[in-house]
């Protein structure tokens, strides 16, 4: 059976991350802390061989991918629009509080992409990459909510928030589906998987 390995890395920190604002599809750039996190991720990831690097087209992810790829002696193969962060609609830019709570509905926020739609899009993108890079090791730089929802759907278990520029390692078998090995830099125990 063909095993494709994915390192799923959330972009480095942005000013909106530091301010705890919902970013979603709003294109907020990395800050200096985020660039440092990307360099640290490249160092951590350099002890393994990677065949390709792909990224969301949003600048915070694309710059993180470029920094990591350069540190690994690779180039970013391409930007994948389906890896863009989940749209939070009118909730983007808001911090926790009454204004944000007024937009909250089951499964997300009014006017936003649903959890299911984002997860379905993420799974479809990864499965397409698994076909394209069958049997390879692919580093994917994307976004916290998209990675969390996608991996949660893939393994059938709700996962916590994804940290910036930390390793999440998943394997895709053509016949057997998904297995999560690392989440937020920690080895996953059997009770976390479905």
Secondary structure, DSSP 8 states (H G I E B T S, - for coil): --EEEEEEEE---BHHHHTT---TTS---B-HHHHHHHHHHHHHHTTS--SEEEE-SSHHHHHHHHHHHHHHT--EEEE-GGGS----GGGTT--SSHHHHTTEETTEETTS--HHHHHHHHHHHHHHHHHHTTTSEEEEEE-HHHHHHHHHHHHTS------BT---EEEEETTTEEEEEEETTEE--GGG--
